[in-house]
Amino acid sequence: MAKKLFIGNLDFTVTDEQLTSLFSVYGQVVSVNIVQDKFTHRSKGFAFVEFANEEDAVKAMSELDGTEQSGRNINVKEALPRPERPDQG
């Protein structure tokens, strides 16, 4: 079963390719999504990485949480489900 991780405190210049390379050491990465500001298209400093299976995600989380990447100590946590938004009708 796929497992999604939240990656925080990223350097604003980190690319999808760099994150894929970093996390693929621990298993099959299904997707990488660096969250960007919708107006400036600049990274907001966090991303989501989805693994093909939970075991690989847990290993990546334990190995990479708190490590220095591009001069910043990143946070790697289990991604929480997106809260439902109330209808704005």
C-alpha positions as CSV (number, residue, x, y, z in Angstrom):
1,M,0.0,0.0,0.0
2,A,1.3,3.5,-0.9
3,K,2.4,5.8,1.8
4,K,2.8,9.6,1.6
5,L,5.4,11.6,3.6
6,F,5.4,15.3,4.4
7,I,8.9,16.9,4.0
8,G,9.3,20.3,5.7
9,N,12.0,23.0,6.1
10,L,13.2,22.4,2.5
11,D,15.6,24.9,0.8
12,F,13.5,26.9,-1.6
13,T,15.7,25.9,-4.6
14,V,15.3,22.1,-4.1
15,T,13.9,20.4,-7.3
16,D,11.6,17.4,-7.8
17,E,14.6,15.5,-9.3
18,Q,16.7,16.2,-6.2
19,L,14.0,14.9,-3.8
20,T,13.3,11.9,-6.0
21,S,17.1,11.1,-6.0
22,L,17.3,11.5,-2.2
23,F,14.3,9.4,-1.3
24,S,14.6,6.7,-4.0
25,V,17.6,5.3,-2.1
26,Y,15.0,3.9,0.4
27,G,12.5,2.4,-2.1
28,Q,10.2,3.1,-5.1
29,V,9.1,6.7,-5.2
30,V,5.7,7.0,-6.8
31,S,5.4,10.8,-6.8
32,V,7.1,14.0,-5.6
33,N,5.1,17.2,-5.2
34,I,6.9,20.4,-4.1
35,V,4.2,22.9,-3.0
36,Q,4.5,26.3,-4.7
37,D,2.9,29.6,-4.1
38,K,0.2,30.0,-6.7
39,F,1.1,33.6,-7.6
40,T,4.9,33.6,-7.5
41,H,5.4,29.9,-8.3
42,R,8.1,29.9,-5.7
43,S,8.5,26.9,-3.4
44,K,6.8,27.2,0.0
45,G,9.6,25.1,1.5
46,F,7.7,21.8,1.9
47,A,6.8,18.9,-0.2
48,F,5.1,15.5,-0.3
49,V,6.8,12.3,-1.4
50,E,4.8,9.1,-2.0
51,F,6.3,5.7,-1.8
52,A,5.0,2.5,-3.4
53,N,5.0,0.7,0.0
54,E,4.7,1.6,3.7
55,E,7.9,-0.1,4.8
56,D,10.1,2.0,2.5
57,A,8.4,5.2,3.6
58,V,8.9,4.3,7.3
59,K,12.6,3.6,6.7
60,A,13.1,6.9,4.8
61,M,11.3,8.8,7.5
62,S,13.5,7.3,10.3
63,E,16.7,7.8,8.3
64,L,16.1,11.3,6.9
65,D,14.2,13.1,9.6
66,G,16.4,15.8,11.0
67,T,19.2,15.4,8.4
68,E,20.9,18.3,6.7
69,Q,19.9,18.8,3.1
70,S,21.1,21.9,1.2
71,G,22.0,23.6,4.4
72,R,18.7,23.0,6.2
73,N,17.6,20.3,8.7
74,I,14.6,18.7,7.0
75,N,11.5,17.4,8.8
76,V,10.2,14.1,7.5
77,K,6.8,13.0,8.9
78,E,3.8,10.9,7.9
79,A,1.5,13.1,5.8
80,L,-1.9,13.6,7.3
81,P,-5.1,13.4,5.3
82,R,-6.2,16.7,3.8
83,P,-9.0,18.1,5.9
84,E,-12.4,18.4,4.2
85,R,-13.3,22.0,3.3
86,P,-16.8,23.2,4.0
87,D,-18.9,24.0,0.9
88,Q,-18.7,27.7,0.0
89,G,-22.0,27.8,-1.9
